[in-house]
Amino acid sequence: MIIPDETTAQHARERLTTDCETMKSLLLGLLDSKGKVAEEIHAIRKLGKSLRGGFSLFRLGKSAALEIQAIGRLLSGPRDAVSRLNTWNKLGWVGDPGISAAIAGLLDQQTHSAARRPPPETIAWCVDRVSAALDELHALPAEHLPERIGKGMAKLEKRVRSRCRRLDHRAAEDFHEARKAVKAWLGAVGFLPEEMIKEDPLLHDLADLLGDENDLATLSAWLDEHGFTRHFAAELWTAIESTRQRLQRKAIKDAARLGTASEA
């Protein structure tokens, strides 16, 4: 287990604090958004994933990190709509023109409907969540920070290895859990000096693969909920499953290489 010195640990806390303040600014910026709500919320949620990793680094994953997670879930609507449309376009399915047009039209409509600013009360609640997370971070005694970070990194790395080993089971939940574990680890590492943690480039590739696979899983759930079931769009579902299987095979392969590299 790698334990940083007190100066490095304090610096990590200061960086996490700064990014939390940035999160507050981005949230308050939604009050006067210039028509780019989806993009601004995307930036907020992306930063939120990094912050959650940072709080897990300080072993606050079951408290402060949940405050940040609540923000992402509350603001998920606009970004999820855009993500579904992007995933659909990336899939590039050109089967039944009627089905394709119906799906594309509805997805496009939902992106426009979702591109509205959240009410001020919602934004205020989100800002309070960031403040609550910061209060927990600042309450940690400085002399305990190095050990907390050391144990936090060890736990995050162990979780990545554990979740990645399960990928060859090919269970949908395993890919979802692996994605969360990798994202948390990458988010945590971002608050530490580069020379302290050797970051495997494969982790970024794996995160992207698992993200694409998750996007297709999310699109599949949306299609099913909106009546575009296998019964009515069998060829579409075959295309989605084929693409997911390809991504899963690549993720399993990369995860196995990652394990070998980590143990070397």
C-alpha positions as CSV (number, residue, x, y, z in Angstrom):
1,M,0.0,0.0,0.0
2,I,1.4,3.4,-1.1
3,I,1.0,6.1,1.6
4,P,1.6,9.7,0.5
5,D,3.4,12.3,2.7
6,E,1.4,14.9,4.5
7,T,2.2,17.6,2.0
8,T,0.9,15.5,-0.9
9,A,-2.2,14.5,1.0
10,Q,-3.0,18.1,1.9
11,H,-2.5,19.1,-1.7
12,A,-4.9,16.4,-2.9
13,R,-7.6,17.7,-0.5
14,E,-7.0,21.3,-1.8
15,R,-7.4,20.1,-5.4
16,L,-10.6,18.3,-4.5
17,T,-11.9,21.4,-2.8
18,T,-11.1,23.5,-5.8
19,D,-12.9,21.2,-8.1
20,C,-15.9,21.2,-5.8
21,E,-16.0,25.0,-6.0
22,T,-15.9,24.6,-9.8
23,M,-18.9,22.3,-9.6
24,K,-20.8,25.0,-7.6
25,S,-19.9,27.6,-10.3
26,L,-21.1,25.3,-13.1
27,L,-24.4,24.6,-11.3
28,L,-25.0,28.3,-10.7
29,G,-24.2,28.9,-14.3
30,L,-27.3,26.9,-15.2
31,L,-29.4,29.8,-13.8
32,D,-28.3,31.9,-16.8
33,S,-27.7,29.2,-19.4
34,K,-27.4,30.5,-23.0
35,G,-29.2,27.6,-24.6
36,K,-26.6,24.9,-24.0
37,V,-28.1,23.2,-21.1
38,A,-27.2,19.6,-22.2
39,E,-23.6,20.5,-22.8
40,E,-23.3,22.3,-19.4
41,I,-25.0,19.4,-17.6
42,H,-22.6,17.0,-19.4
43,A,-19.7,19.0,-18.0
44,I,-21.2,18.9,-14.5
45,R,-21.8,15.2,-14.6
46,K,-18.3,14.5,-16.0
47,L,-16.8,16.6,-13.2
48,G,-19.1,14.8,-10.7
49,K,-17.6,11.4,-11.7
50,S,-14.1,12.7,-11.0
51,L,-15.3,14.2,-7.7
52,R,-16.8,10.9,-6.6
53,G,-13.5,9.2,-7.3
54,G,-11.8,11.9,-5.3
55,F,-14.0,11.4,-2.3
56,S,-13.5,7.7,-2.5
57,L,-9.8,8.4,-2.4
58,F,-10.4,9.9,1.1
59,R,-12.6,6.9,2.0
60,L,-15.8,9.0,1.8
61,G,-17.3,6.9,-0.9
62,K,-20.4,6.0,1.2
63,S,-21.0,9.6,2.4
64,A,-19.7,12.6,0.5
65,A,-19.5,10.7,-2.8
66,L,-23.2,9.9,-2.5
67,E,-23.9,13.7,-2.2
68,I,-22.3,14.2,-5.6
69,Q,-24.0,11.1,-7.1
70,A,-27.3,12.6,-6.2
71,I,-26.6,15.6,-8.3
72,G,-25.8,13.5,-11.4
73,R,-28.9,11.5,-11.0
74,L,-31.1,14.5,-10.6
75,L,-29.7,16.2,-13.7
76,S,-29.5,13.1,-15.8
77,G,-32.5,13.8,-18.0
78,P,-31.1,16.3,-20.5
79,R,-27.7,14.5,-20.9
80,D,-29.3,11.0,-21.1
81,A,-31.5,12.2,-23.9
82,V,-28.5,13.5,-25.9
83,S,-26.5,10.4,-25.1
84,R,-29.2,8.1,-26.4
85,L,-29.4,10.0,-29.6
86,N,-25.6,9.9,-30.0
87,T,-25.6,6.2,-29.3
88,W,-28.3,5.6,-31.9
89,N,-26.4,7.6,-34.5
90,K,-23.1,5.7,-33.7
91,L,-24.9,2.4,-34.0
92,G,-25.7,3.3,-37.6
93,W,-28.5,0.9,-38.1
94,V,-30.1,1.1,-41.5
95,G,-32.8,-1.6,-41.4
96,D,-36.5,-0.9,-41.6
97,P,-36.9,2.7,-42.6
98,G,-40.2,3.1,-40.7
99,I,-38.7,1.9,-37.5
100,S,-35.5,3.9,-37.9
101,A,-37.4,7.1,-38.6
102,A,-39.7,6.6,-35.7
103,I,-36.9,6.0,-33.3
104,A,-34.7,8.8,-34.6
105,G,-37.6,11.3,-34.6
106,L,-38.5,10.5,-31.0
107,L,-35.0,10.6,-29.8
108,D,-34.4,14.0,-31.4
109,Q,-37.7,15.3,-30.0
110,Q,-36.6,14.3,-26.5
111,T,-33.3,16.1,-26.7
112,H,-35.1,19.3,-27.5
113,S,-37.7,18.8,-24.8
114,A,-34.9,18.1,-22.2
115,A,-32.8,21.1,-23.1
116,R,-34.4,23.3,-20.5
117,R,-32.8,24.9,-17.4
118,P,-33.5,23.1,-14.1
119,P,-35.6,25.3,-11.7
120,P,-33.7,27.5,-9.3
121,E,-34.8,25.4,-6.3
122,T,-33.3,22.3,-7.9
123,I,-30.0,24.0,-8.6
124,A,-29.9,25.3,-5.0
125,W,-30.4,21.8,-3.7
126,C,-27.5,20.6,-5.8
127,V,-25.2,23.3,-4.6
128,D,-26.1,22.3,-1.0
129,R,-25.1,18.7,-1.8
130,V,-21.6,19.9,-2.9
131,S,-21.4,22.0,0.3
132,A,-22.3,19.0,2.4
133,A,-19.7,16.9,0.7
134,L,-17.1,19.6,1.3
135,D,-18.0,19.8,5.0
136,E,-17.2,16.1,5.4
137,L,-13.9,16.5,3.5
138,H,-12.8,19.4,5.7
139,A,-13.8,17.6,8.9
140,L,-11.0,15.1,8.3
141,P,-8.0,15.7,10.6
142,A,-4.9,16.6,8.5
143,E,-2.7,14.1,10.3
144,H,-5.0,11.2,9.2
145,L,-5.1,12.2,5.5
146,P,-2.0,10.2,4.3
147,E,-3.3,6.9,5.8
148,R,-6.8,7.5,4.5
149,I,-5.5,8.1,1.0
150,G,-3.3,5.0,1.1
151,K,-6.2,2.8,2.2
152,G,-8.6,4.5,-0.2
153,M,-6.3,3.8,-3.2
154,A,-5.8,0.2,-2.2
155,K,-9.5,-0.3,-1.9
156,L,-10.2,1.3,-5.3
157,E,-7.5,-0.8,-7.0
158,K,-8.7,-4.0,-5.4
159,R,-12.2,-3.2,-6.6
160,V,-11.0,-2.6,-10.2
161,R,-9.3,-6.0,-10.2
162,S,-12.2,-7.8,-8.7
163,R,-14.8,-6.3,-11.1
164,C,-12.6,-6.9,-14.1
165,R,-12.1,-10.5,-13.3
166,R,-15.8,-11.0,-13.4
167,L,-16.2,-9.7,-16.9
168,D,-15.8,-13.1,-18.5
169,H,-19.1,-14.1,-16.9
170,R,-20.7,-11.8,-19.5
171,A,-23.4,-10.7,-17.1
172,A,-24.8,-7.2,-17.9
173,E,-24.4,-6.1,-14.2
174,D,-20.7,-7.1,-14.2
175,F,-19.9,-4.8,-17.1
176,H,-21.8,-2.0,-15.3
177,E,-20.0,-2.5,-12.0
178,A,-16.6,-2.7,-13.8
179,R,-17.3,0.6,-15.5
180,K,-18.1,2.3,-12.2
181,A,-14.9,0.8,-10.6
182,V,-12.6,1.9,-13.4
183,K,-14.2,5.4,-13.4
184,A,-13.7,5.8,-9.7
185,W,-10.1,4.7,-9.8
186,L,-9.3,7.1,-12.7
187,G,-11.1,9.9,-10.9
188,A,-9.1,9.3,-7.7
189,V,-5.8,9.1,-9.5
190,G,-6.4,12.5,-11.0
191,F,-6.0,14.1,-7.5
192,L,-2.5,12.6,-6.9
193,P,0.9,13.5,-8.4
194,E,1.7,11.5,-11.6
195,E,4.9,10.2,-10.1
196,M,3.0,8.6,-7.2
197,I,0.7,6.4,-9.2
198,K,1.7,4.7,-12.5
199,E,-1.5,4.9,-14.5
200,D,-2.0,2.1,-17.1
201,P,-3.2,3.6,-20.4
202,L,-5.3,0.5,-20.9
203,L,-7.6,1.7,-18.1
204,H,-8.7,4.6,-20.3
205,D,-9.4,2.4,-23.2
206,L,-11.3,0.0,-21.0
207,A,-13.3,2.8,-19.6
208,D,-14.3,3.9,-23.1
209,L,-15.3,0.4,-24.1
210,L,-17.4,-0.1,-21.0
211,G,-18.9,3.3,-21.5
212,D,-20.0,2.4,-25.1
213,E,-21.3,-0.9,-23.9
214,N,-23.3,0.8,-21.1
215,D,-24.7,3.3,-23.6
216,L,-26.1,0.5,-25.7
217,A,-27.6,-1.2,-22.6
218,T,-29.3,2.1,-21.8
219,L,-30.6,2.6,-25.3
220,S,-31.9,-1.0,-25.2
221,A,-33.9,-0.3,-22.1
222,W,-35.3,2.9,-23.6
223,L,-36.3,1.0,-26.8
224,D,-38.1,-1.6,-24.8
225,E,-39.9,0.9,-22.7
226,H,-41.1,2.8,-25.7
227,G,-42.5,-0.2,-27.5
228,F,-39.6,-0.9,-29.9
229,T,-39.3,-4.5,-28.6
230,R,-37.7,-7.5,-30.2
231,H,-41.1,-8.5,-31.5
232,F,-41.4,-5.4,-33.6
233,A,-37.8,-4.7,-34.4
234,A,-35.9,-8.1,-34.4
235,E,-33.2,-7.0,-36.8
236,L,-32.5,-3.9,-34.7
237,W,-32.1,-5.9,-31.5
238,T,-29.8,-8.3,-33.4
239,A,-27.6,-5.4,-34.5
240,I,-27.5,-4.0,-30.9
241,E,-26.6,-7.3,-29.4
242,S,-24.0,-8.0,-32.0
243,T,-22.3,-4.7,-31.3
244,R,-22.5,-5.2,-27.5
245,Q,-21.0,-8.6,-27.8
246,R,-18.1,-7.2,-29.8
247,L,-17.5,-4.5,-27.2
248,Q,-17.7,-7.0,-24.4
249,R,-15.2,-9.3,-26.0
250,K,-12.8,-6.4,-26.4
251,A,-13.4,-5.3,-22.8
252,I,-12.7,-8.8,-21.5
253,K,-9.5,-9.0,-23.5
254,D,-8.3,-5.6,-22.3
255,A,-9.2,-6.4,-18.7
256,A,-7.2,-9.6,-18.9
257,R,-4.2,-7.6,-20.2
258,L,-4.7,-5.1,-17.5
259,G,-4.6,-7.8,-14.8
260,T,-1.3,-9.2,-16.3
261,A,0.2,-5.7,-16.4
262,S,-0.9,-4.9,-12.8
263,E,0.6,-8.1,-11.4
264,A,3.9,-7.7,-13.4
